[in-house]
Amino acid sequence: MNITAVVPTKNRPKDLVSAVRSVLTQSRQPSELVVIDQSDDETGKNLVHSLLFNTGISLIYIYDPKIAGLVAAKCEAIKYVTGDLICFLEDDVVLEFDYFAEIEAGFVGELDMLGCCGVVADVGPQPHGYVRFFHLFHRGIFMDPRVGVHGHSAGKGHTLIPSQTLSGGLSAWRKEIFNTVHFDTHNDFFMLEDIDFSTRAAAAFGHRFFINPNARLEHLASPLNRARMPARQRRKLREYLLFYKKRKSLPWAFPALVWLLVGLFLESIIQSLRHRSPSLVLNYWAGIIDGIQWKLRPA
């Protein structure tokens, strides 16, 4: 199985170098690395080229600041990949040494599998009861079994977990899936781009997607190019409404949306009290207004 690793990046050259080094030290290396660089300068390009010199891994480095956003970068990468298996990574991750070996083992052991995601090993401490609270309000079309798996996996030999919701920054796909399902570059998804794509893939191909708790990485969550919490709150609400609009004909979709909005409102109140600022509640309502006003564009 030929593996292609894909890393979109923007203005994080130091993080990118750490991510690429963790790719180079894998027990099972990919045959190809595709980097889509939207940075303001070519610092990252020069560093990565020097790292991959004489390694045996084919490097395709696309430097183009005009590429607008994560989803567009992934679409650009698909044009160049040659591997049977496409592994998307973020530019601020560090892989455990056997990440690709475990990803490949999952596909070999589950021959019908079309896509999977690994898990983040270093999720920090979460508020007491957060996982239960999350699953209480994320129902129906918003159900997400990833929460409660990330940060709670150690050792090997874990069973694959069926899931139609995969994490984009640590996902792996058989290349042929992109002949049928495409990323939505028209509705400005970012926080929910992975959920939108993976659930559409599951709708097209059936339940052939899994979480692989044996494939783990560390997510450093670089502060560079990362919006502040109030802005993320506003975007998240808008994207949840867009996600619903694309699926509103499904059974119980509207009650699931209403119930989710109740949960997100309670969460925003708790966070606002914790930070002693009304900004999260204000951006909750701003995000809802954005989502209602957004005219859905055909993908």
Secondary structure, 3 states (H helix, E strand, C coil): CCEEEEEEECCCHHHHHHHHHHHHCCCCCCCEEEEEECCCCCHHHHHHHHHHCCCCCEEEEEECCCCCHHHHHHHHHHCCCCCCEEEEECCCEEECCCHHHHHHHHHHHCCCCCEEEEEECCCCCCCCCHHHHHHHHCCHHHCCCCCCCCCCCCCCCCCCEECCCCCCCEEEEEHHHHHCCCCCCCCCCCCCHHHHHHHHHHHHHCCCEEEEEEEEEEECCCCCCCCCHHHHHHHHHHHHHHHHHCCCCCCCHHHHHHHHHHHHHHHHHHHHHHHCCCHHHHHHHHHHHHHHHCCCCCC
